[in-house]
Structures are given as structure tokens and as C-alpha cells.
Amino acid sequence: MKKVLVVEDQTDIQEIIKAFLQDAGYTVETAGDGLEGIEKFNSGDYGLVLLDVLLPKIDGFAVCEFIRKDSSVPIIILTALDDEQQQLKGFELMADDYITKPFSLDILLKRVQAVLRRSETGNVNGKIITYKNIKLDKNAFKAETAGRPVELTIKEFELLELLIENKGHVLTRDTILDRVWGYDYFGDTRVVDTHIKNLRHKLDVDYIKTVRKVGYTLESSL
């Protein structure tokens, strides 16, 4: 089982999540503020971070941004902020999922399992797929553009994989949500636009084409 870091300033919620995930077989460590969260992340080998937004010292968005500078470890944001713009901000910072409080512990566990499953075994068939100068190693979960390593989150990797494997076909935003997020996400399709924007920035190539009012595609010609 992967080790999980829970960064949450409310002690009661922190302990409930810790006990629940431990009962499910996970190793769990906790931090009570953003600074402690960063310090623990830097000193530990974590497979997943559960991150509250409204944290003392350093807020969760800043912690997420810090982690993403050097790591693609899965991050699930936990917050009482249910404003759509706040959720989009979390995805812009490349969080993998976003859960609004109050939430069911059973749903939390399902989200944790889904994110870790994609991280660990989502690519069990293990092969390399390419598109122009982009290469995805599905077994090692690595991406390259013209030989340059590109750090992608789980969702970004799966989104790019989906586009490449369906090159020449237009994928609607709803189709992308269903194929990449599945039951894990209930919300505005603009989250797809945000991830496409992040992909374009990271890849630094203009391969992903927008089909107005429909979705996205990669041209079939190589």
C-alpha cells in the first residue's frame, strides 16, 4: 500500500481520515499546516497527498504549487470551498482531484483508490505510443517531447494518451470527462479546457486542436 500524507488543520477531521485510511490498509502521516506539510513531503516518500486548502501559515494552493514544481505525485484537494473558480484553480495547479467538504468517507476512499490505481496500474499493458515528436511510455508512466522529459500529472498523462490513441477523431469535452475522470468528477467541463491548457504549455507544441463548441483533436497525419 502507498503512504498517504494528509495535510489538514482541523484535528478531528485529520484523525478521522487517518483512522479510516489506516483501516483500509494505507500508511498515513499527517500535517496540521501548510509549512509542516511541505516539510513532511520533502522528507518522506508519499504515493498520495490529501490537501486541505484553508491551512495556516501556507494555504493549500501554495503547497500544491510547491509540490508540482518537482513532483507528479497524485494530489487530492479537500476543501469547504465549493466555488467553481476555486475548483478550477486547483486543477490549474495540476491537482488530480477535488473533493468538497463535507464528504462521505466511502467516497473519499473510492477517490483515493481510483487515483492510486491510475498511478500504479492504469497502464499495465505497458507499451510506448508516439505522435510526431511526443513519446509516452505507458509502462514507466513517462512522457517526452523531442527527447525532452515532460512531467505530467496522472490526469494530463491519461488525457494525452486518450488524444493520441484517438488521433483523427474529435473528442467532445463530455467524452473526455467520461474517459479520463469517469465517476471521479462531477462538475463543469471547463476542467478539460484547463488540463488542455496545461498540456499545451508543458509540451510546448501546438498539436492539440480546438474544435469550436465541440472539443479537441489531434490530426491523424504524422
Steps between C-alpha positions, in 0.01 A plus 500: 500500500615854426577747777254790518570848634193678641547877533202624704488757781178378663619231739170312514476471121870415479464214748180366343661486154817346641315228690272422206784467249708296745206262542499470120865394511684824421795645687404855597694800626350838583590869505303781662605795285643576158858546614503170688342336196784618276762393753350152535461461124866588451612243755267214410419272208127544445276345240214746552433834668160596641517878528266746668487852352435720805821426689696713748839649401485390135172423324432180314524654155854621577591155635362340184701739284816423700455124463434529127831677439686172548249220531205344319380315812118481497332783694136504612383836630255499793318823571185666625526744208244380247535800269561390142788744452675352804467153352636616166791665679582166659503330161708782351758421768485142371319332786365160397166522676292736712259398777268750668428473872297349650568173322430133553799302622399218267509742204838630618634145506367434149672816374826403671484151351420632153785753498751247630377234259564733208841583642606143570324269256305714260747409227556129566511415130820702485597628161644809338272713287614792289359797317738713294779581750295405808572166666301345785635202689185354651690246706741746662243781498745736327450760230746665263488770235790491252698300756430749778337350813162655581354475850129424472238437766296181479206678341722682248671173404167321453356793305797508262489123466130519413559767236786309339313171491204678340697723261291607204183489710339792677442430869230703671559643843236264641673201341834607646346546844345155482817328375755678720308601812216247496299500822778692674389842381165672505521855376558744221662379177735797519729279706584335166594838352727566797683169456534556124652842575748340741589230246566753225723699732700200616538340158585833337357381168178599328366154418174503695233667288184658639178420317278794580203419724581129481831389648857410403692289252842403372533489122540147365789585268847457642 
